[in-house]
Amino acid sequence: MPDLGRRRLVWLGAAAALPGCGFHPLYARSSGLAGPALTEMGAVSVGIIPDRPGQLLRQALQERFEREGEGIARRYDLAVSFSIAGEGIGIQADTSTTRMRLIARAHWVLKAQDPTHTLLSSGDARTVDGYDAIDNQAFAFDLTNEAVQRRMAEAVADTITEQVAVYFSRRAMAG
């Protein structure tokens, strides 16, 4: 057990040294209160994203951006274009596919809700996933496809959330 105490001491020392090297928490202040990025993210309105995968992505983004709760006036619009493309990668001699690779791509644009809709930031997110194609099991195929699309939407939402949070954090530090 003495080794565990030393490890904790090393981790605490490293955590205490991080602010000195320029590290700042992205979502919170060292006091535990919401940081500027998290506060500003609560003011983002996520636009409609077409199709079922787009709905999954929009829901995931709304969950992440509304962490501070309702009641914050919306000052920003987030527009996202999202697509998932699939390709067979496990091709058998009879040309049947046994493995599918899905690639999700998103491009996002953050604009102010001012009269000129000022462009504030934009970026891209991408993720890759896959699943085994099962013959004669349409229901299982649909469930697997939906689960993969949900995972991909969550991963893309994480990336977009981080990119937008970095934008707000840098803006707060500059201003």
Backbone as a chain_set.jsonl record, in Angstrom:
{"seq": "MPDLGRRRLVWLGAAAALPGCGFHPLYARSSGLAGPALTEMGAVSVGIIPDRPGQLLRQALQERFEREGEGIARRYDLAVSFSIAGEGIGIQADTSTTRMRLIARAHWVLKAQDPTHTLLSSGDARTVDGYDAIDNQAFAFDLTNEAVQRRMAEAVADTITEQVAVYFSRRAMAG", "coords": {"N": [[0.792, -1.215, 0.0], [2.077, 1.264, 0.5], [3.131, 2.019, -1.937], [0.911, 2.828, -3.407], [0.236, 5.204, -2.104], [2.437, 6.788, -2.793], [2.069, 6.951, -5.548], [-0.329, 8.4, -5.689], [0.577, 10.811, -4.606], [2.429, 11.59, -6.545], [0.693, 11.944, -8.759], [-0.947, 14.029, -7.772], [0.968, 16.033, -7.506], [1.696, 16.358, -10.194], [-0.748, 17.229, -11.241], [-1.003, 19.645, -9.912], [1.062, 21.052, -11.054], [0.304, 21.466, -13.69], [-1.26, 23.896, -14.393], [0.824, 25.758, -14.405], [2.249, 25.199, -16.706], [0.713, 26.126, -18.719], [-1.597, 24.699, -19.173], [-5.092, 24.542, -19.131], [-8.263, 23.755, -17.806], [-10.777, 22.672, -20.074], [-13.605, 22.783, -19.916], [-14.258, 23.693, -17.37], [-13.483, 25.856, -14.596], [-10.651, 26.061, -12.388], [-11.76, 26.367, -9.935], [-13.962, 24.833, -9.992], [-16.294, 25.811, -10.983], [-18.372, 26.467, -13.873], [-16.578, 26.953, -16.845], [-15.628, 29.523, -19.292], [-15.958, 28.386, -21.855], [-17.851, 26.313, -21.502], [-20.036, 27.763, -20.579], [-20.592, 29.448, -22.783], [-21.171, 27.495, -24.679], [-23.654, 26.628, -23.913], [-25.244, 28.502, -25.054], [-25.608, 27.888, -27.664], [-27.458, 27.086, -30.507], [-28.478, 24.216, -32.056], [-28.821, 23.361, -35.356], [-31.297, 21.793, -37.556], [-30.567, 18.558, -38.76], [-30.667, 16.649, -41.576], [-32.198, 13.379, -42.226], [-32.036, 10.082, -40.663], [-29.437, 9.389, -39.448], [-28.525, 12.003, -39.139], [-30.399, 13.03, -37.34], [-29.703, 11.544, -35.074], [-27.135, 12.55, -34.626], [-27.722, 15.255, -34.145], [-29.239, 15.072, -31.76], [-27.26, 14.06, -30.038], [-25.454, 16.199, -30.064], [-27.058, 18.244, -28.975], [-27.423, 17.259, -26.372], [-24.818, 17.534, -25.387], [-24.288, 20.283, -25.653], [-26.184, 21.501, -24.09], [-25.561, 21.25, -21.411], [-25.46, 23.052, -19.317], [-28.056, 23.532, -18.828], [-31.488, 24.54, -19.466], [-32.791, 27.78, -20.353], [-30.745, 29.524, -20.951], [-30.05, 32.196, -23.035], [-30.068, 31.897, -26.523], [-27.345, 32.563, -28.584], [-25.846, 31.816, -30.675], [-25.617, 29.96, -33.753], [-25.363, 26.659, -34.797], [-24.582, 24.957, -37.583], [-24.692, 21.895, -39.257], [-23.466, 19.665, -41.641], [-23.893, 16.332, -42.509], [-22.84, 13.085, -43.279], [-22.941, 9.588, -44.013], [-21.081, 7.091, -45.407], [-20.929, 3.883, -46.894], [-19.002, 0.897, -47.417], [-18.298, -2.261, -48.819], [-16.055, -4.483, -47.371], [-15.326, -7.038, -46.855], [-15.29, -9.159, -49.089], [-16.55, -11.952, -50.658], [-15.818, -14.882, -52.719], [-18.112, -15.371, -54.207], [-19.064, -12.853, -54.595], [-20.504, -11.837, -52.448], [-20.917, -9.796, -49.529], [-19.264, -9.679, -46.445], [-18.398, -8.0, -44.487], [-18.834, -4.665, -43.492], [-17.683, -1.368, -43.913], [-18.121, 1.743, -42.491], [-18.006, 5.201, -43.046], [-18.135, 8.203, -41.493], [-18.727, 11.605, -42.036], [-18.547, 14.991, -41.149], [-19.242, 18.428, -41.505], [-19.027, 21.453, -39.896], [-20.405, 24.664, -39.007], [-20.157, 27.555, -37.152], [-22.05, 30.264, -36.3], [-22.744, 33.662, -35.397], [-25.745, 34.937, -33.906], [-26.329, 37.44, -35.019], [-27.307, 40.368, -36.948], [-25.858, 40.076, -39.374], [-25.094, 37.459, -39.381], [-22.48, 36.552, -38.528], [-19.634, 34.684, -39.309], [-18.077, 32.581, -37.1], [-16.528, 30.303, -36.513], [-15.419, 27.187, -37.948], [-15.326, 23.712, -38.876], [-14.24, 20.274, -39.269], [-15.242, 16.865, -38.844], [-14.631, 13.397, -38.42], [-15.196, 9.9, -38.522], [-14.675, 6.348, -38.34], [-16.223, 3.203, -38.628], [-17.519, -0.14, -38.342], [-19.216, -3.215, -39.285], [-20.252, -6.668, -39.154], [-21.746, -8.252, -41.88], [-24.646, -10.074, -41.937], [-26.048, -12.861, -43.423], [-29.413, -13.284, -44.577], [-30.696, -12.181, -42.348], [-32.383, -9.804, -41.847], [-33.573, -8.182, -39.856], [-31.69, -8.265, -37.761], [-29.571, -7.115, -39.125], [-30.555, -4.495, -39.562], [-30.754, -3.593, -36.88], [-28.064, -3.716, -36.093], [-26.924, -1.917, -37.908], [-28.204, 0.471, -37.119], [-27.163, 0.696, -34.512], [-24.446, 1.072, -35.058], [-24.562, 3.482, -36.496], [-25.467, 5.15, -34.456], [-23.288, 5.028, -32.659], [-21.375, 6.226, -34.27], [-22.471, 8.779, -34.621], [-22.306, 9.699, -31.979], [-19.504, 9.729, -31.62], [-18.715, 11.626, -33.569], [-20.122, 13.819, -32.59], [-18.768, 14.201, -30.176], [-16.26, 15.049, -31.151], [-16.938, 17.431, -32.564], [-17.985, 18.928, -30.441], [-15.703, 19.234, -28.812], [-14.1, 20.757, -30.578], [-15.614, 23.121, -30.878], [-15.666, 23.948, -28.212], [-12.95, 24.444, -27.795], [-12.652, 26.642, -29.511], [-14.318, 28.58, -28.174], [-12.958, 28.702, -25.739], [-10.397, 29.645, -26.465], [-11.146, 32.118, -27.497], [-12.122, 33.359, -25.182], [-9.771, 33.517, -23.696], [-8.275, 35.229, -25.261], [-9.725, 37.552, -25.182]], "CA": [[0.0, 0.0, 0.0], [2.846, 2.493, 0.458], [3.313, 2.377, -3.339], [-0.296, 3.565, -3.804], [0.355, 6.558, -1.559], [3.418, 7.508, -3.607], [1.44, 7.233, -6.842], [-1.265, 9.519, -5.491], [1.37, 12.009, -4.399], [2.973, 11.964, -7.853], [-0.42, 12.469, -9.557], [-1.336, 15.329, -7.223], [2.022, 16.975, -7.882], [1.572, 16.621, -11.631], [-1.956, 18.034, -11.453], [-0.746, 20.998, -9.406], [2.013, 21.708, -11.95], [-0.272, 21.696, -15.02], [-1.551, 25.295, -14.716], [2.066, 26.469, -14.638], [2.746, 24.953, -18.061], [-0.247, 26.663, -19.683], [-2.785, 23.855, -19.271], [-6.302, 25.04, -18.486], [-9.399, 22.871, -18.095], [-11.565, 23.167, -21.201], [-15.005, 23.02, -19.599], [-14.479, 24.222, -16.025], [-12.385, 26.577, -13.97], [-10.046, 25.292, -11.305], [-12.644, 26.487, -8.779], [-15.056, 23.885, -10.15], [-17.407, 26.47, -11.666], [-18.354, 26.347, -15.328], [-15.664, 27.863, -17.516], [-16.241, 30.306, -20.376], [-16.36, 27.539, -22.982], [-19.089, 25.618, -21.16], [-21.098, 28.776, -20.501], [-20.93, 29.865, -24.149], [-21.753, 26.371, -25.405], [-25.068, 26.578, -23.564], [-25.945, 29.502, -25.862], [-25.576, 27.427, -29.057], [-28.644, 26.415, -31.037], [-28.071, 23.237, -33.073], [-29.8, 23.314, -36.438], [-31.814, 20.502, -38.021], [-29.675, 17.787, -39.631], [-31.586, 15.7, -42.215], [-32.093, 11.919, -42.219], [-31.924, 9.434, -39.347], [-28.135, 9.631, -38.834], [-28.47, 13.418, -38.755], [-31.177, 13.181, -36.102], [-28.889, 10.993, -33.989], [-26.054, 13.503, -34.366], [-28.294, 16.46, -33.525], [-29.563, 14.744, -30.369], [-26.002, 13.955, -29.299], [-24.921, 17.557, -29.911], [-27.901, 18.976, -28.032], [-27.092, 16.781, -25.021], [-23.526, 18.074, -24.984], [-24.302, 21.739, -25.592], [-27.143, 21.983, -23.102], [-25.154, 20.792, -20.08], [-25.751, 24.085, -18.322], [-29.497, 23.584, -18.634], [-32.311, 25.436, -20.271], [-32.867, 29.132, -19.815], [-29.68, 30.381, -21.465], [-30.448, 32.776, -24.315], [-29.274, 31.423, -27.658], [-26.632, 33.635, -29.274], [-25.07, 31.221, -31.757], [-26.232, 28.889, -34.536], [-24.44, 25.63, -35.27], [-25.109, 24.225, -38.735], [-23.855, 20.727, -39.501], [-23.807, 18.742, -42.729], [-23.443, 15.033, -42.013], [-23.108, 11.963, -44.185], [-22.292, 8.305, -43.729], [-20.913, 6.283, -46.613], [-20.536, 2.514, -46.581], [-18.356, 0.111, -48.456], [-18.045, -3.64, -48.457], [-14.612, -4.769, -47.329], [-15.169, -8.489, -46.764], [-15.942, -9.643, -50.304], [-16.332, -13.387, -50.89], [-15.662, -15.295, -54.127], [-19.409, -15.251, -54.877], [-19.312, -11.402, -54.534], [-21.276, -11.412, -51.276], [-20.154, -8.982, -48.584], [-19.362, -10.164, -45.068], [-18.002, -6.935, -43.569], [-19.088, -3.314, -43.997], [-16.995, -0.24, -43.282], [-18.866, 2.996, -42.616], [-17.21, 6.4, -42.799], [-18.994, 9.359, -41.222], [-18.068, 12.902, -42.199], [-19.377, 16.143, -40.806], [-18.674, 19.778, -41.595], [-19.853, 22.323, -39.058], [-20.186, 26.098, -39.09], [-20.71, 28.285, -36.013], [-22.309, 31.668, -36.646], [-23.416, 34.481, -34.391], [-27.121, 35.285, -34.254], [-26.411, 38.878, -35.231], [-27.964, 40.631, -38.24], [-25.07, 39.629, -40.527], [-24.753, 36.043, -39.17], [-21.024, 36.517, -38.578], [-18.991, 33.376, -39.206], [-17.159, 32.573, -35.972], [-15.603, 29.185, -36.628], [-15.923, 26.026, -38.68], [-14.41, 22.585, -38.785], [-14.65, 18.979, -39.802], [-15.113, 15.71, -37.956], [-14.698, 12.158, -39.194], [-14.98, 8.668, -37.778], [-14.829, 5.123, -39.117], [-16.719, 2.072, -37.846], [-17.922, -1.212, -39.232], [-19.985, -4.323, -38.721], [-20.335, -7.876, -39.967], [-23.008, -8.422, -42.596], [-25.159, -11.418, -41.682], [-27.0, -13.266, -44.462], [-30.785, -13.682, -44.245], [-31.098, -11.685, -41.031], [-32.641, -8.393, -42.104], [-33.834, -7.475, -38.599], [-30.399, -8.127, -37.079], [-28.806, -6.159, -39.923], [-31.076, -3.161, -39.262], [-30.354, -3.241, -35.516], [-26.614, -3.483, -36.096], [-26.69, -0.676, -38.647], [-28.647, 1.568, -36.247], [-26.205, 0.811, -33.404], [-23.215, 1.647, -35.597], [-24.838, 4.887, -36.793], [-25.538, 5.851, -33.164], [-21.905, 5.158, -32.179], [-20.692, 7.195, -35.118], [-23.006, 10.098, -34.276], [-21.729, 10.065, -30.682], [-18.083, 10.054, -31.822], [-18.643, 12.893, -34.299], [-20.584, 14.854, -31.66], [-17.652, 14.468, -29.258], [-15.245, 15.826, -31.865], [-17.463, 18.777, -32.813], [-18.081, 19.593, -29.141], [-14.35, 19.638, -28.424], [-13.636, 21.822, -31.459], [-16.338, 24.347, -30.53], [-15.202, 24.347, -26.879], [-11.624, 25.045, -27.975], [-12.882, 27.977, -30.064], [-14.8, 29.471, -27.122], [-11.904, 28.844, -24.743], [-9.371, 30.552, -27.025], [-11.741, 33.45, -27.591], [-12.169, 33.92, -23.834], [-8.409, 33.832, -23.266], [-7.796, 36.359, -26.062], [-10.523, 38.748, -24.894]], "C": [[0.833, 1.278, 0.0], [3.075, 2.965, -0.971], [2.114, 3.177, -3.854], [-0.239, 4.992, -3.313], [1.327, 7.391, -2.37], [2.824, 7.869, -4.968], [0.474, 8.408, -6.737], [-0.519, 10.834, -5.352], [1.959, 12.511, -5.719], [1.873, 12.571, -8.728], [-0.863, 13.843, -9.061], [-0.309, 16.39, -7.58], [1.942, 17.343, -9.353], [0.36, 17.504, -11.916], [-1.745, 19.469, -10.995], [0.181, 21.766, -10.342], [1.41, 22.076, -13.297], [-0.61, 23.152, -15.304], [-0.294, 26.114, -15.003], [2.603, 26.288, -16.046], [1.754, 25.43, -19.12], [-1.487, 25.827, -19.863], [-3.93, 24.501, -18.503], [-7.424, 24.067, -18.794], [-10.283, 23.492, -19.181], [-12.973, 23.569, -20.785], [-15.244, 23.686, -18.255], [-13.275, 25.022, -15.575], [-11.821, 25.704, -12.86], [-10.895, 25.36, -10.037], [-13.808, 25.505, -8.84], [-16.275, 24.5, -10.819], [-17.271, 26.285, -13.176], [-17.415, 27.388, -15.918], [-16.359, 28.598, -18.645], [-16.695, 29.447, -21.548], [-17.693, 26.87, -22.696], [-20.266, 26.587, -21.103], [-21.55, 29.188, -21.903], [-21.588, 28.73, -24.93], [-23.232, 26.208, -25.095], [-25.903, 27.549, -24.379], [-25.987, 29.122, -27.343], [-26.87, 26.706, -29.395], [-28.188, 25.502, -32.179], [-29.185, 23.129, -34.105], [-30.223, 21.891, -36.785], [-30.78, 19.858, -38.945], [-30.537, 16.681, -40.242], [-31.217, 14.227, -42.04], [-31.869, 11.378, -40.815], [-30.539, 9.61, -38.718], [-27.966, 11.083, -38.384], [-29.248, 13.69, -37.486], [-30.384, 12.677, -34.906], [-27.763, 11.959, -33.614], [-26.595, 14.753, -33.68], [-28.644, 16.218, -32.06], [-28.308, 14.684, -29.511], [-25.393, 15.338, -29.064], [-25.735, 18.356, -28.899], [-27.612, 18.546, -26.6], [-25.802, 17.412, -24.526], [-23.563, 19.591, -24.803], [-25.23, 22.273, -24.51], [-26.825, 21.486, -21.702], [-25.513, 21.787, -18.991], [-27.25, 24.284, -18.118], [-30.192, 24.553, -19.566], [-32.223, 26.849, -19.692], [-31.739, 30.046, -20.256], [-30.115, 30.879, -22.837], [-29.51, 32.297, -25.419], [-28.665, 32.619, -28.38], [-25.867, 33.138, -30.497], [-25.901, 30.145, -32.462], [-25.138, 27.946, -35.0], [-25.129, 24.862, -36.386], [-24.14, 23.087, -39.052], [-24.372, 19.984, -40.725], [-23.136, 17.418, -42.377], [-23.792, 13.955, -43.017], [-22.35, 10.73, -43.713], [-22.267, 7.518, -45.033], [-20.428, 4.905, -46.21], [-19.867, 1.841, -47.75], [-18.126, -1.302, -47.938], [-16.555, -3.911, -48.461], [-14.325, -6.261, -47.187], [-15.901, -9.127, -47.925], [-15.547, -11.117, -50.521], [-16.207, -13.668, -52.39], [-16.967, -15.177, -54.897], [-19.921, -13.805, -54.88], [-20.211, -10.967, -53.382], [-20.333, -10.684, -50.302], [-20.354, -9.512, -47.174], [-18.974, -9.1, -44.047], [-18.236, -5.596, -44.246], [-18.264, -2.31, -43.21], [-17.831, 1.011, -43.548], [-17.946, 4.144, -42.25], [-18.17, 7.564, -42.654], [-18.161, 10.625, -41.345], [-19.06, 14.002, -41.856], [-18.573, 17.42, -41.03], [-19.603, 20.68, -40.808], [-19.429, 23.782, -39.217], [-20.89, 26.735, -37.898], [-20.833, 29.749, -36.399], [-22.983, 32.369, -35.482], [-24.833, 34.761, -34.857], [-27.257, 36.799, -34.332], [-27.029, 39.127, -36.603], [-27.188, 40.131, -39.457], [-24.674, 38.162, -40.44], [-23.243, 35.82, -39.328], [-20.498, 35.1, -38.391], [-17.948, 33.443, -38.1], [-16.104, 31.481, -36.107], [-16.246, 28.085, -37.471], [-14.898, 24.911, -38.553], [-15.008, 21.326, -39.368], [-14.438, 17.898, -38.755], [-15.321, 14.464, -38.808], [-14.507, 10.987, -38.247], [-15.247, 7.482, -38.694], [-15.297, 4.022, -38.172], [-17.118, 0.986, -38.835], [-18.725, -2.273, -38.514], [-19.957, -5.491, -39.693], [-21.71, -7.96, -40.598], [-23.446, -9.878, -42.446], [-26.219, -11.733, -42.731], [-28.355, -13.626, -43.856], [-31.246, -13.224, -42.864], [-31.343, -10.174, -41.138], [-32.847, -7.605, -40.816], [-32.533, -7.236, -37.837], [-29.522, -7.114, -37.801], [-29.244, -4.733, -39.604], [-30.673, -2.701, -37.864], [-28.869, -2.917, -35.439], [-26.287, -2.17, -36.78], [-27.068, 0.538, -37.8], [-27.658, 1.781, -35.098], [-24.902, 1.452, -33.876], [-23.419, 3.127, -35.909], [-24.906, 5.713, -35.511], [-24.128, 6.06, -32.6], [-21.158, 6.224, -32.966], [-21.172, 8.616, -34.819], [-22.422, 10.579, -32.949], [-20.268, 10.484, -30.836], [-17.917, 11.394, -32.54], [-19.09, 14.044, -33.394], [-19.489, 15.2, -30.655], [-16.603, 15.358, -29.913], [-15.711, 17.259, -32.101], [-17.526, 19.557, -31.508], [-16.712, 20.079, -28.681], [-13.855, 20.799, -29.271], [-14.318, 23.15, -31.127], [-15.881, 24.857, -29.156], [-13.82, 24.991, -26.957], [-11.762, 26.451, -28.546], [-13.312, 28.951, -28.965], [-13.728, 29.718, -26.061], [-10.822, 29.801, -25.224], [-9.893, 31.974, -27.114], [-11.787, 34.127, -26.237], [-10.779, 34.323, -23.346], [-7.85, 35.045, -24.009], [-8.505, 37.656, -25.656], [-10.546, 39.021, -23.484]], "O": [[0.341, 2.307, -0.464], [3.201, 4.165, -1.212], [2.283, 4.102, -4.649], [-0.63, 5.908, -4.038], [1.078, 8.572, -2.615], [3.052, 8.966, -5.478], [0.463, 9.297, -7.589], [-0.929, 11.851, -5.911], [1.984, 13.715, -5.977], [2.093, 13.599, -9.369], [-1.127, 14.732, -9.871], [-0.668, 17.517, -7.917], [2.104, 18.508, -9.716], [0.433, 18.419, -12.736], [-2.251, 20.404, -11.617], [0.104, 22.992, -10.42], [1.961, 22.93, -13.991], [-0.275, 23.63, -16.388], [-0.35, 27.072, -15.773], [3.342, 27.143, -16.536], [1.946, 25.158, -20.305], [-2.365, 26.204, -20.64], [-3.759, 24.95, -17.37], [-7.535, 23.595, -19.925], [-10.503, 24.703, -19.191], [-13.485, 24.588, -21.248], [-16.338, 24.199, -18.018], [-12.179, 24.875, -16.116], [-12.445, 24.727, -12.448], [-10.765, 24.507, -9.159], [-14.553, 25.353, -7.871], [-17.202, 23.778, -11.187], [-16.19, 25.984, -13.683], [-17.452, 28.558, -15.538], [-17.529, 28.344, -18.934], [-17.712, 29.747, -22.172], [-18.576, 26.858, -23.554], [-21.369, 26.254, -21.537], [-22.748, 29.267, -22.176], [-22.469, 28.976, -25.755], [-23.986, 25.703, -25.926], [-27.129, 27.445, -24.404], [-26.359, 29.941, -28.182], [-27.317, 25.827, -28.659], [-27.585, 25.963, -33.148], [-30.336, 22.843, -33.774], [-29.596, 20.918, -36.366], [-30.195, 20.523, -39.8], [-31.086, 15.858, -39.509], [-30.071, 13.887, -41.745], [-31.55, 12.128, -39.892], [-30.464, 9.957, -37.539], [-27.335, 11.351, -37.362], [-28.82, 14.483, -36.647], [-30.386, 13.304, -33.846], [-27.474, 12.161, -32.434], [-25.985, 15.254, -32.735], [-28.375, 17.068, -31.211], [-28.29, 15.195, -28.391], [-24.875, 15.613, -27.981], [-25.172, 19.063, -28.062], [-27.561, 19.389, -25.704], [-25.708, 17.787, -23.357], [-22.931, 20.12, -23.888], [-25.058, 23.407, -24.063], [-27.733, 21.317, -20.888], [-25.832, 21.398, -17.868], [-27.661, 25.122, -17.315], [-29.565, 25.277, -20.339], [-31.625, 27.052, -18.635], [-31.773, 31.241, -19.961], [-30.5, 30.089, -23.699], [-28.29, 32.299, -25.248], [-29.365, 33.565, -28.742], [-25.311, 33.929, -31.258], [-26.766, 29.51, -31.859], [-24.113, 28.376, -35.529], [-26.139, 24.196, -36.161], [-22.926, 23.288, -39.108], [-25.566, 19.706, -40.835], [-21.966, 17.383, -41.996], [-24.905, 13.917, -43.542], [-21.282, 10.816, -43.106], [-23.298, 7.309, -45.673], [-19.614, 4.767, -45.296], [-20.122, 2.16, -48.911], [-17.802, -1.506, -46.768], [-15.866, -3.609, -49.435], [-13.189, -6.692, -47.382], [-17.029, -9.593, -47.761], [-14.366, -11.462, -50.559], [-16.461, -12.794, -53.219], [-16.954, -14.916, -56.1], [-21.101, -13.572, -55.145], [-20.641, -9.814, -53.354], [-19.127, -10.932, -50.268], [-21.483, -9.766, -46.755], [-19.204, -9.287, -42.852], [-17.89, -5.404, -45.412], [-18.163, -2.397, -41.987], [-18.199, 1.295, -44.687], [-17.2, 4.074, -41.272], [-18.925, 7.877, -43.574], [-17.045, 10.71, -40.833], [-20.236, 13.951, -42.218], [-17.371, 17.468, -40.77], [-20.816, 20.678, -41.02], [-18.276, 24.092, -39.515], [-22.072, 26.489, -37.66], [-19.854, 30.392, -36.775], [-23.696, 31.754, -34.689], [-25.098, 34.818, -36.058], [-28.193, 37.373, -33.774], [-27.253, 38.175, -37.35], [-27.796, 39.794, -40.474], [-23.987, 37.66, -41.33], [-22.797, 35.014, -40.145], [-20.865, 34.406, -37.443], [-17.036, 34.268, -38.154], [-14.924, 31.713, -35.845], [-17.46, 28.066, -37.674], [-13.751, 25.141, -38.17], [-16.124, 21.318, -39.886], [-13.567, 18.008, -37.892], [-16.077, 14.471, -39.78], [-13.745, 11.074, -37.283], [-15.955, 7.6, -39.694], [-14.816, 3.924, -37.043], [-17.052, 1.194, -40.047], [-18.892, -2.234, -37.295], [-19.679, -5.333, -40.881], [-22.722, -7.761, -39.926], [-22.702, -10.798, -42.787], [-27.17, -10.973, -42.91], [-28.432, -14.198, -42.769], [-32.125, -13.856, -42.277], [-30.592, -9.375, -40.58], [-32.354, -6.484, -40.691], [-32.298, -6.14, -37.329], [-28.809, -6.34, -37.161], [-28.404, -3.857, -39.398], [-30.291, -1.546, -37.68], [-28.471, -1.95, -34.79], [-25.466, -1.396, -36.288], [-26.333, 1.525, -37.767], [-27.349, 2.921, -34.75], [-24.324, 2.28, -33.173], [-22.545, 3.944, -35.618], [-24.45, 6.856, -35.487], [-23.809, 7.147, -32.117], [-20.407, 7.02, -32.403], [-20.369, 9.547, -34.77], [-22.08, 11.754, -32.817], [-19.841, 11.479, -30.25], [-17.071, 12.204, -32.158], [-18.501, 15.125, -33.429], [-19.305, 16.37, -30.319], [-16.116, 16.308, -29.301], [-14.956, 18.201, -31.861], [-17.158, 20.731, -31.474], [-16.578, 21.209, -28.212], [-13.253, 21.733, -28.742], [-13.661, 24.191, -31.099], [-15.728, 26.063, -28.962], [-13.55, 25.972, -26.264], [-11.059, 27.363, -28.11], [-12.735, 30.03, -28.838], [-13.611, 30.829, -25.545], [-10.38, 30.671, -24.473], [-9.164, 32.927, -26.837], [-11.527, 35.325, -26.132], [-10.622, 35.339, -22.669], [-7.05, 35.8, -23.458], [-7.933, 38.739, -25.779], [-11.169, 39.991, -23.053]]}, "num_chains": 1, "name": "protein.A"}
